[in-house]
Amino acid sequence: MQRYFVYMMASRKNGTLYVGVTSNLKRRVFEHRNEIIDGFTKEYGVHRLVYFEEHNNINQAIKREKQLKKWRRVWKIELIEKQNNNWNDLYQKILI
């Protein structure tokens, strides 16, 4: 079964946020961290994985990504801090 991920990256605690969707979270976060692809995360130094959730359906994942992108910043911060109060980089967690 294919898995899809909606994720949030941050430059630092309470810093710049980025919301994305991918079918390969390890590869995509690696690309952000190593500035492999030009764009927002490279320009603003957004390298820390601070939140992710898994979905079984791509349409559901895309819908959730769009929903989160429309959210107020404070709501995104509350969502992150429910799972990751210290804004730890979760990259090592997904490598296991």
N, C-alpha and C positions, 0 to 999 in steps of 0.2 A: 504494500500500500504506500502510495506517495504521501509524503508529509510536506507541509508548507508552513512557513514561519512569518509572523509579523514581529518586528523587532524595533527597538529604539536604541540609538547610539547617542552618546553625549560627549562633549569636549571635556567636561569636568562636572563635579557636583553642581547642580543648578545652572549649568552652562548651556551652550547651544545644543539643541535636540534635533535628531533626524529620525523619521519613521520610515520603515521600508518593509518590503515583502520579498521572500525568496523561497526557493525549493531546496537550497543548499546553504544553511546558515553558517557552517564552518567556513566554506569558501568565501561567502559574501563578506563576513566580518573580517576575514583575512585581507580581502581586497580593500576594505575601508581602512584597516589598521596600517596597511603598507602603502596606501595612497596609489594603488595600481590604476584606478580609474579616475579621470578628471571629473570634478563636480563639486557639489555642495560640501560633502564630508571632507574632501581634500582641502578645499579652500578655507574651511572654518576649523580644521583640526579636530574633527569629530571621530574619535578612534575608540571610544570605550563602549562596549556592549553593556547596557544597564537594564534591559528588559527584553523578554521575548515570550511569545506564546505560540503553541503549535495548533495547526488545523489540518484536517484530512481532505479538504476540498479547496481548490484554488480560488473559486469564486467567493467562497466564504472568507478566505484569507484576504483577498483584494478588497472585499466589502469592509472588513475590519480595519485594514490599513487606511482606507479612505475616511472611515469614521474617526479614527485616532488623529488623522491629519487635520480634521475640522475642529477637534477639541481645543478648548482653552488650555493654555500652557499649565495653569495650576492643576487642571484635571490630569494632565500627563504626568506631572510631578507626583501627584497623589498615587497614581497607578504604579509608577516606578517604586515609590517608597513603601507600598504595601508588600512588595516582594523583595525589595533590595534597598532597605532603609539607608545604608551607607553608600549607595551608588557604587558598589564594587564593580570592577570589570568582570563580567561573567564569561569572558572568552575561554578561560581555562576550564570552566565548568562544561562547556559544550564540546571540548576536545576529548573528554573521557569517553 
